[in-house]
């Protein structure tokens, strides 16, 4: 079952895991309804800290230090730099994929 986010995720990774995408959509829930909340702004330090703290630390339960987590976020920002609208689902998927956590959110 494909989601509306699958084509966007597929721009950045081969063979996206549909169950993981659905898991991220479920996790984000109502937040995806708001235009601003459904996107990630790589130019906002507050936004990136929220991604680190709520997604990487809380949801994915990563224990790396902030510097390492911030570097991973920066890598995804770089990977998606051509996109004027960075969808939160895609952004979170790429982070989960980087850390081998897709199975945990599927």
RALINVEN-V565223 format. One line per field, one symbol per residue. psi: psi as a letter, one per 30 degrees, with the letter a starting at -180 (. if undefined). A space follows every 10 residues. Layout:
psi=???
This chain:
psi=jklffeeeef ffkkikjeee eeeeeeeebf fffkeefflk jffjeeeeee eeeeeeeeef hkglleeeee eeeeeeeeeg ffkfjjkeee eeeeeeeegh gefff.
